[in-house]
Amino acid sequence: MLGVGCEMCHGKGSEYKNLHKNKGLTFKRDEARALGQTYATLDAKVCLNCHDNPKNPFKGKLDKKYKFVLEEALLKTKTFHKRYPLTGQH
């Protein structure tokens, strides 16, 4: 699970990263999709692809601190989507 990042949910960023850099939050979903970006949803099932993956040793059953709750994760200061909301113009 080392190195899990944005591309796990959003696809390879080599093409669409410049769209984000140049347009900030004003880019449109269709523009990003045309460059290969995929989209997650507010549905925790997307995040559970990694957090509940059989290869992930960090499970809530092991220790309650590993239990994944999407709403709590989005509130953490280090969470990317606290700065870049999942909803908006794009």
Backbone atoms as SQL, in Angstrom:
CREATE TABLE atoms (id INTEGER PRIMARY KEY, chain TEXT, resi INTEGER, resn TEXT, atom TEXT, x REAL, y REAL, z REAL);
INSERT INTO atoms VALUES
  (1, 'A', 1, 'MET', 'N', 0.816, -1.198, 0.000),
  (2, 'A', 1, 'MET', 'CA', 0.000, 0.000, 0.000),
  (3, 'A', 1, 'MET', 'C', 0.861, 1.264, 0.000),
  (4, 'A', 2, 'LEU', 'N', 2.154, 1.093, -0.014),
  (5, 'A', 2, 'LEU', 'CA', 3.059, 2.231, -0.053),
  (6, 'A', 2, 'LEU', 'C', 2.858, 3.023, -1.336),
  (7, 'A', 3, 'GLY', 'N', 2.773, 4.308, -1.231),
  (8, 'A', 3, 'GLY', 'CA', 2.654, 5.155, -2.403),
  (9, 'A', 3, 'GLY', 'C', 1.241, 5.355, -2.919),
  (10, 'A', 4, 'VAL', 'N', 0.236, 4.949, -2.153),
  (11, 'A', 4, 'VAL', 'CA', -1.146, 5.166, -2.581),
  (12, 'A', 4, 'VAL', 'C', -1.392, 6.663, -2.630),
  (13, 'A', 5, 'GLY', 'N', -1.927, 7.131, -3.722),
  (14, 'A', 5, 'GLY', 'CA', -2.176, 8.561, -3.869),
  (15, 'A', 5, 'GLY', 'C', -3.368, 8.831, -4.762),
  (16, 'A', 6, 'CYS', 'N', -3.456, 10.032, -5.250),
  (17, 'A', 6, 'CYS', 'CA', -4.593, 10.506, -6.048),
  (18, 'A', 6, 'CYS', 'C', -4.899, 9.609, -7.239),
  (19, 'A', 7, 'GLU', 'N', -3.843, 9.106, -7.892),
  (20, 'A', 7, 'GLU', 'CA', -4.037, 8.334, -9.111),
  (21, 'A', 7, 'GLU', 'C', -4.755, 7.011, -8.878),
  (22, 'A', 8, 'MET', 'N', -4.812, 6.545, -7.650),
  (23, 'A', 8, 'MET', 'CA', -5.545, 5.317, -7.348),
  (24, 'A', 8, 'MET', 'C', -7.023, 5.479, -7.690),
  (25, 'A', 9, 'CYS', 'N', -7.556, 6.669, -7.492),
  (26, 'A', 9, 'CYS', 'CA', -8.972, 6.928, -7.787),
  (27, 'A', 9, 'CYS', 'C', -9.164, 7.702, -9.080),
  (28, 'A', 10, 'HIS', 'N', -8.215, 8.554, -9.409),
  (29, 'A', 10, 'HIS', 'CA', -8.420, 9.511, -10.486),
  (30, 'A', 10, 'HIS', 'C', -7.689, 9.198, -11.779),
  (31, 'A', 11, 'GLY', 'N', -6.940, 8.111, -11.834),
  (32, 'A', 11, 'GLY', 'CA', -6.222, 7.763, -13.050),
  (33, 'A', 11, 'GLY', 'C', -4.899, 8.499, -13.171),
  (34, 'A', 12, 'LYS', 'N', -4.145, 8.113, -14.171),
  (35, 'A', 12, 'LYS', 'CA', -2.812, 8.666, -14.399),
  (36, 'A', 12, 'LYS', 'C', -2.881, 10.172, -14.664),
  (37, 'A', 13, 'GLY', 'N', -2.162, 10.940, -13.881),
  (38, 'A', 13, 'GLY', 'CA', -2.254, 12.392, -13.934),
  (39, 'A', 13, 'GLY', 'C', -1.331, 13.096, -14.898),
  (40, 'A', 14, 'SER', 'N', -0.549, 12.357, -15.665),
  (41, 'A', 14, 'SER', 'CA', 0.435, 13.016, -16.526),
  (42, 'A', 14, 'SER', 'C', -0.194, 13.964, -17.535),
  (43, 'A', 15, 'GLU', 'N', -1.421, 13.693, -17.950),
  (44, 'A', 15, 'GLU', 'CA', -2.082, 14.554, -18.926),
  (45, 'A', 15, 'GLU', 'C', -2.946, 15.625, -18.272),
  (46, 'A', 16, 'TYR', 'N', -3.745, 15.253, -17.294),
  (47, 'A', 16, 'TYR', 'CA', -4.696, 16.211, -16.740),
  (48, 'A', 16, 'TYR', 'C', -4.118, 17.102, -15.641),
  (49, 'A', 17, 'LYS', 'N', -2.915, 16.808, -15.175),
  (50, 'A', 17, 'LYS', 'CA', -2.339, 17.624, -14.094),
  (51, 'A', 17, 'LYS', 'C', -2.175, 19.086, -14.503),
  (52, 'A', 18, 'ASN', 'N', -1.827, 19.328, -15.761),
  (53, 'A', 18, 'ASN', 'CA', -1.661, 20.706, -16.216),
  (54, 'A', 18, 'ASN', 'C', -2.988, 21.450, -16.270),
  (55, 'A', 19, 'LEU', 'N', -4.065, 20.732, -16.549),
  (56, 'A', 19, 'LEU', 'CA', -5.390, 21.343, -16.520),
  (57, 'A', 19, 'LEU', 'C', -5.687, 21.865, -15.112),
  (58, 'A', 20, 'HIS', 'N', -5.414, 21.049, -14.120),
  (59, 'A', 20, 'HIS', 'CA', -5.622, 21.453, -12.729),
  (60, 'A', 20, 'HIS', 'C', -4.711, 22.630, -12.368),
  (61, 'A', 21, 'LYS', 'N', -3.467, 22.547, -12.797),
  (62, 'A', 21, 'LYS', 'CA', -2.488, 23.597, -12.489),
  (63, 'A', 21, 'LYS', 'C', -2.897, 24.925, -13.127),
  (64, 'A', 22, 'ASN', 'N', -3.319, 24.874, -14.370),
  (65, 'A', 22, 'ASN', 'CA', -3.637, 26.094, -15.100),
  (66, 'A', 22, 'ASN', 'C', -5.009, 26.676, -14.772),
  (67, 'A', 23, 'LYS', 'N', -5.967, 25.823, -14.449),
  (68, 'A', 23, 'LYS', 'CA', -7.327, 26.309, -14.232),
  (69, 'A', 23, 'LYS', 'C', -7.788, 26.248, -12.778),
  (70, 'A', 24, 'GLY', 'N', -6.988, 25.650, -11.901),
  (71, 'A', 24, 'GLY', 'CA', -7.401, 25.537, -10.509),
  (72, 'A', 24, 'GLY', 'C', -8.736, 24.813, -10.412),
  (73, 'A', 25, 'LEU', 'N', -9.674, 25.376, -9.681),
  (74, 'A', 25, 'LEU', 'CA', -10.985, 24.738, -9.520),
  (75, 'A', 25, 'LEU', 'C', -11.980, 25.144, -10.595),
  (76, 'A', 26, 'THR', 'N', -11.547, 25.864, -11.615),
  (77, 'A', 26, 'THR', 'CA', -12.477, 26.295, -12.654),
  (78, 'A', 26, 'THR', 'C', -12.549, 25.319, -13.832),
  (79, 'A', 27, 'PHE', 'N', -11.742, 24.245, -13.806),
  (80, 'A', 27, 'PHE', 'CA', -11.816, 23.279, -14.899),
  (81, 'A', 27, 'PHE', 'C', -13.171, 22.574, -14.880),
  (82, 'A', 28, 'LYS', 'N', -13.569, 22.103, -16.030),
  (83, 'A', 28, 'LYS', 'CA', -14.831, 21.374, -16.162),
  (84, 'A', 28, 'LYS', 'C', -14.553, 19.880, -16.229),
  (85, 'A', 29, 'ARG', 'N', -15.480, 19.124, -15.709),
  (86, 'A', 29, 'ARG', 'CA', -15.344, 17.665, -15.661),
  (87, 'A', 29, 'ARG', 'C', -15.052, 17.087, -17.049),
  (88, 'A', 30, 'ASP', 'N', -15.772, 17.553, -18.075),
  (89, 'A', 30, 'ASP', 'CA', -15.562, 17.019, -19.426),
  (90, 'A', 30, 'ASP', 'C', -14.140, 17.261, -19.926),
  (91, 'A', 31, 'GLU', 'N', -13.559, 18.408, -19.569),
  (92, 'A', 31, 'GLU', 'CA', -12.173, 18.702, -19.961),
  (93, 'A', 31, 'GLU', 'C', -11.224, 17.687, -19.327),
  (94, 'A', 32, 'ALA', 'N', -11.427, 17.421, -18.037),
  (95, 'A', 32, 'ALA', 'CA', -10.560, 16.491, -17.324),
  (96, 'A', 32, 'ALA', 'C', -10.741, 15.065, -17.833),
  (97, 'A', 33, 'ARG', 'N', -11.975, 14.680, -18.071),
  (98, 'A', 33, 'ARG', 'CA', -12.234, 13.328, -18.590),
  (99, 'A', 33, 'ARG', 'C', -11.584, 13.135, -19.961),
  (100, 'A', 34, 'ALA', 'N', -11.631, 14.166, -20.800),
  (101, 'A', 34, 'ALA', 'CA', -11.026, 14.083, -22.128),
  (102, 'A', 34, 'ALA', 'C', -9.520, 13.842, -22.047),
  (103, 'A', 35, 'LEU', 'N', -8.921, 14.260, -20.933),
  (104, 'A', 35, 'LEU', 'CA', -7.477, 14.072, -20.731),
  (105, 'A', 35, 'LEU', 'C', -7.159, 12.819, -19.914),
  (106, 'A', 36, 'GLY', 'N', -8.183, 12.010, -19.618),
  (107, 'A', 36, 'GLY', 'CA', -7.952, 10.730, -18.953),
  (108, 'A', 36, 'GLY', 'C', -8.244, 10.674, -17.473),
  (109, 'A', 37, 'GLN', 'N', -8.736, 11.752, -16.877),
  (110, 'A', 37, 'GLN', 'CA', -9.033, 11.714, -15.449),
  (111, 'A', 37, 'GLN', 'C', -10.329, 10.971, -15.205),
  (112, 'A', 38, 'THR', 'N', -10.327, 10.116, -14.206),
  (113, 'A', 38, 'THR', 'CA', -11.550, 9.456, -13.774),
  (114, 'A', 38, 'THR', 'C', -12.006, 10.130, -12.494),
  (115, 'A', 39, 'TYR', 'N', -13.234, 9.905, -12.142),
  (116, 'A', 39, 'TYR', 'CA', -13.788, 10.577, -10.970),
  (117, 'A', 39, 'TYR', 'C', -14.258, 9.604, -9.916),
  (118, 'A', 40, 'ALA', 'N', -13.968, 9.941, -8.689),
  (119, 'A', 40, 'ALA', 'CA', -14.520, 9.223, -7.550),
  (120, 'A', 40, 'ALA', 'C', -15.877, 9.860, -7.251),
  (121, 'A', 41, 'THR', 'N', -16.510, 9.411, -6.236),
  (122, 'A', 41, 'THR', 'CA', -17.779, 9.980, -5.825),
  (123, 'A', 41, 'THR', 'C', -17.723, 10.199, -4.329),
  (124, 'A', 42, 'LEU', 'N', -18.794, 10.716, -3.776),
  (125, 'A', 42, 'LEU', 'CA', -18.884, 10.845, -2.319),
  (126, 'A', 42, 'LEU', 'C', -19.216, 9.506, -1.673),
  (127, 'A', 43, 'ASP', 'N', -19.367, 8.475, -2.473),
  (128, 'A', 43, 'ASP', 'CA', -19.655, 7.136, -1.983),
  (129, 'A', 43, 'ASP', 'C', -18.365, 6.529, -1.420),
  (130, 'A', 44, 'ALA', 'N', -18.399, 6.142, -0.176),
  (131, 'A', 44, 'ALA', 'CA', -17.203, 5.597, 0.485),
  (132, 'A', 44, 'ALA', 'C', -16.691, 4.325, -0.185),
  (133, 'A', 45, 'LYS', 'N', -17.517, 3.657, -0.998),
  (134, 'A', 45, 'LYS', 'CA', -17.085, 2.426, -1.661),
  (135, 'A', 45, 'LYS', 'C', -15.855, 2.664, -2.528),
  (136, 'A', 46, 'VAL', 'N', -15.748, 3.852, -3.114),
  (137, 'A', 46, 'VAL', 'CA', -14.580, 4.168, -3.942),
  (138, 'A', 46, 'VAL', 'C', -13.326, 4.147, -3.083),
  (139, 'A', 47, 'CYS', 'N', -13.370, 4.796, -1.939),
  (140, 'A', 47, 'CYS', 'CA', -12.215, 4.839, -1.040),
  (141, 'A', 47, 'CYS', 'C', -11.899, 3.462, -0.463),
  (142, 'A', 48, 'LEU', 'N', -12.953, 2.669, -0.271),
  (143, 'A', 48, 'LEU', 'CA', -12.750, 1.338, 0.299),
  (144, 'A', 48, 'LEU', 'C', -12.013, 0.398, -0.649),
  (145, 'A', 49, 'ASN', 'N', -11.907, 0.773, -1.930),
  (146, 'A', 49, 'ASN', 'CA', -11.115, -0.035, -2.853),
  (147, 'A', 49, 'ASN', 'C', -9.702, -0.218, -2.312),
  (148, 'A', 50, 'CYS', 'N', -9.172, 0.791, -1.663),
  (149, 'A', 50, 'CYS', 'CA', -7.847, 0.683, -1.048),
  (150, 'A', 50, 'CYS', 'C', -7.953, 0.388, 0.447),
  (151, 'A', 51, 'HIS', 'N', -8.803, 1.163, 1.131),
  (152, 'A', 51, 'HIS', 'CA', -8.863, 1.044, 2.588),
  (153, 'A', 51, 'HIS', 'C', -9.368, -0.314, 3.060),
  (154, 'A', 52, 'ASP', 'N', -10.175, -0.986, 2.249),
  (155, 'A', 52, 'ASP', 'CA', -10.704, -2.294, 2.628),
  (156, 'A', 52, 'ASP', 'C', -10.134, -3.402, 1.734),
  (157, 'A', 53, 'ASN', 'N', -9.076, -3.090, 1.012),
  (158, 'A', 53, 'ASN', 'CA', -8.452, -4.046, 0.111),
  (159, 'A', 53, 'ASN', 'C', -7.878, -5.214, 0.911),
  (160, 'A', 54, 'PRO', 'N', -8.050, -6.444, 0.422),
  (161, 'A', 54, 'PRO', 'CA', -7.514, -7.607, 1.142),
  (162, 'A', 54, 'PRO', 'C', -6.007, -7.526, 1.395),
  (163, 'A', 55, 'LYS', 'N', -5.278, -6.794, 0.548),
  (164, 'A', 55, 'LYS', 'CA', -3.832, -6.668, 0.722),
  (165, 'A', 55, 'LYS', 'C', -3.454, -5.588, 1.733),
  (166, 'A', 56, 'ASN', 'N', -4.416, -4.790, 2.143),
  (167, 'A', 56, 'ASN', 'CA', -4.150, -3.740, 3.120),
  (168, 'A', 56, 'ASN', 'C', -4.177, -4.347, 4.524),
  (169, 'A', 57, 'PRO', 'N', -3.055, -4.339, 5.216),
  (170, 'A', 57, 'PRO', 'CA', -3.011, -4.947, 6.548),
  (171, 'A', 57, 'PRO', 'C', -3.655, -4.077, 7.633),
  (172, 'A', 58, 'PHE', 'N', -3.953, -2.833, 7.339),
  (173, 'A', 58, 'PHE', 'CA', -4.452, -1.905, 8.347),
  (174, 'A', 58, 'PHE', 'C', -5.975, -1.881, 8.349),
  (175, 'A', 59, 'LYS', 'N', -6.577, -2.785, 9.067),
  (176, 'A', 59, 'LYS', 'CA', -8.032, -2.945, 9.128),
  (177, 'A', 59, 'LYS', 'C', -8.563, -2.541, 10.505),
  (178, 'A', 60, 'GLY', 'N', -9.820, -2.117, 10.511),
  (179, 'A', 60, 'GLY', 'CA', -10.471, -1.778, 11.766),
  (180, 'A', 60, 'GLY', 'C', -10.538, -2.951, 12.729),
  (181, 'A', 61, 'LYS', 'N', -10.555, -4.169, 12.180),
  (182, 'A', 61, 'LYS', 'CA', -10.570, -5.370, 13.034),
  (183, 'A', 61, 'LYS', 'C', -9.265, -5.508, 13.812),
  (184, 'A', 62, 'LEU', 'N', -8.172, -5.048, 13.214),
  (185, 'A', 62, 'LEU', 'CA', -6.860, -5.110, 13.858),
  (186, 'A', 62, 'LEU', 'C', -6.788, -4.105, 15.000),
  (187, 'A', 63, 'ASP', 'N', -7.237, -2.894, 14.723),
  (188, 'A', 63, 'ASP', 'CA', -7.229, -1.828, 15.722),
  (189, 'A', 63, 'ASP', 'C', -8.263, -0.794, 15.290),
  (190, 'A', 64, 'LYS', 'N', -9.055, -0.305, 16.225),
  (191, 'A', 64, 'LYS', 'CA', -10.130, 0.634, 15.870),
  (192, 'A', 64, 'LYS', 'C', -9.604, 1.918, 15.227),
  (193, 'A', 65, 'LYS', 'N', -8.328, 2.249, 15.452),
  (194, 'A', 65, 'LYS', 'CA', -7.774, 3.459, 14.833),
  (195, 'A', 65, 'LYS', 'C', -7.681, 3.326, 13.314),
  (196, 'A', 66, 'TYR', 'N', -7.752, 2.103, 12.790),
  (197, 'A', 66, 'TYR', 'CA', -7.677, 1.875, 11.354),
  (198, 'A', 66, 'TYR', 'C', -9.045, 1.856, 10.668),
  (199, 'A', 67, 'LYS', 'N', -10.114, 1.981, 11.437),
  (200, 'A', 67, 'LYS', 'CA', -11.440, 1.986, 10.830),
  (201, 'A', 67, 'LYS', 'C', -11.578, 3.207, 9.937),
  (202, 'A', 68, 'PHE', 'N', -12.012, 2.990, 8.696),
  (203, 'A', 68, 'PHE', 'CA', -12.132, 4.077, 7.735),
  (204, 'A', 68, 'PHE', 'C', -13.567, 4.588, 7.692),
  (205, 'A', 69, 'VAL', 'N', -13.705, 5.888, 7.955),
  (206, 'A', 69, 'VAL', 'CA', -14.995, 6.567, 7.853),
  (207, 'A', 69, 'VAL', 'C', -14.777, 7.774, 6.947),
  (208, 'A', 70, 'LEU', 'N', -15.406, 7.758, 5.773),
  (209, 'A', 70, 'LEU', 'CA', -15.167, 8.785, 4.773),
  (210, 'A', 70, 'LEU', 'C', -15.353, 10.191, 5.325),
  (211, 'A', 71, 'GLU', 'N', -16.443, 10.443, 6.008),
  (212, 'A', 71, 'GLU', 'CA', -16.724, 11.779, 6.525),
  (213, 'A', 71, 'GLU', 'C', -15.612, 12.264, 7.456),
  (214, 'A', 72, 'GLU', 'N', -15.091, 11.368, 8.271),
  (215, 'A', 72, 'GLU', 'CA', -13.996, 11.733, 9.174),
  (216, 'A', 72, 'GLU', 'C', -12.707, 11.976, 8.383),
  (217, 'A', 73, 'ALA', 'N', -12.457, 11.157, 7.376),
  (218, 'A', 73, 'ALA', 'CA', -11.240, 11.311, 6.577),
  (219, 'A', 73, 'ALA', 'C', -11.220, 12.655, 5.863),
  (220, 'A', 74, 'LEU', 'N', -12.377, 13.095, 5.360),
  (221, 'A', 74, 'LEU', 'CA', -12.439, 14.355, 4.634),
  (222, 'A', 74, 'LEU', 'C', -12.249, 15.566, 5.545),
  (223, 'A', 75, 'LEU', 'N', -12.441, 15.390, 6.837),
  (224, 'A', 75, 'LEU', 'CA', -12.277, 16.494, 7.786),
  (225, 'A', 75, 'LEU', 'C', -10.833, 16.679, 8.251),
  (226, 'A', 76, 'LYS', 'N', -10.004, 15.672, 8.032),
  (227, 'A', 76, 'LYS', 'CA', -8.616, 15.756, 8.483),
  (228, 'A', 76, 'LYS', 'C', -7.870, 16.830, 7.700),
  (229, 'A', 77, 'THR', 'N', -7.004, 17.552, 8.363),
  (230, 'A', 77, 'THR', 'CA', -6.311, 18.672, 7.723),
  (231, 'A', 77, 'THR', 'C', -5.392, 18.246, 6.588),
  (232, 'A', 78, 'LYS', 'N', -4.905, 17.023, 6.599),
  (233, 'A', 78, 'LYS', 'CA', -4.007, 16.575, 5.544),
  (234, 'A', 78, 'LYS', 'C', -4.766, 16.002, 4.350),
  (235, 'A', 79, 'THR', 'N', -6.093, 15.967, 4.417),
  (236, 'A', 79, 'THR', 'CA', -6.882, 15.422, 3.338),
  (237, 'A', 79, 'THR', 'C', -6.948, 16.407, 2.188),
  (238, 'A', 80, 'PHE', 'N', -6.572, 15.964, 1.007),
  (239, 'A', 80, 'PHE', 'CA', -6.533, 16.813, -0.181),
  (240, 'A', 80, 'PHE', 'C', -7.879, 17.468, -0.457),
  (241, 'A', 81, 'HIS', 'N', -8.941, 16.721, -0.295),
  (242, 'A', 81, 'HIS', 'CA', -10.251, 17.248, -0.639),
  (243, 'A', 81, 'HIS', 'C', -10.804, 18.241, 0.368),
  (244, 'A', 82, 'LYS', 'N', -10.083, 18.487, 1.436),
  (245, 'A', 82, 'LYS', 'CA', -10.496, 19.591, 2.303),
  (246, 'A', 82, 'LYS', 'C', -10.190, 20.903, 1.579),
  (247, 'A', 83, 'ARG', 'N', -9.111, 20.913, 0.808),
  (248, 'A', 83, 'ARG', 'CA', -8.713, 22.103, 0.049),
  (249, 'A', 83, 'ARG', 'C', -9.423, 22.157, -1.301),
  (250, 'A', 84, 'TYR', 'N', -9.594, 20.997, -1.915),
  (251, 'A', 84, 'TYR', 'CA', -10.240, 20.910, -3.224),
  (252, 'A', 84, 'TYR', 'C', -11.497, 20.067, -3.077),
  (253, 'A', 85, 'PRO', 'N', -12.640, 20.698, -2.878),
  (254, 'A', 85, 'PRO', 'CA', -13.895, 19.961, -2.613),
  (255, 'A', 85, 'PRO', 'C', -14.246, 18.969, -3.715),
  (256, 'A', 86, 'LEU', 'N', -14.946, 17.919, -3.325),
  (257, 'A', 86, 'LEU', 'CA', -15.400, 16.919, -4.274),
  (258, 'A', 86, 'LEU', 'C', -16.568, 17.430, -5.106),
  (259, 'A', 87, 'THR', 'N', -17.214, 18.465, -4.644),
  (260, 'A', 87, 'THR', 'CA', -18.342, 19.017, -5.385),
  (261, 'A', 87, 'THR', 'C', -18.039, 20.453, -5.747),
  (262, 'A', 88, 'GLY', 'N', -18.668, 20.937, -6.784),
  (263, 'A', 88, 'GLY', 'CA', -18.426, 22.318, -7.209),
  (264, 'A', 88, 'GLY', 'C', -18.676, 22.469, -8.685),
  (265, 'A', 89, 'GLN', 'N', -18.109, 23.486, -9.284),
  (266, 'A', 89, 'GLN', 'CA', -18.325, 23.753, -10.700),
  (267, 'A', 89, 'GLN', 'C', -17.925, 22.588, -11.587),
  (268, 'A', 90, 'HIS', 'N', -16.879, 21.923, -11.206),
  (269, 'A', 90, 'HIS', 'CA', -16.394, 20.843, -12.058),
  (270, 'A', 90, 'HIS', 'C', -17.153, 19.567, -11.774);
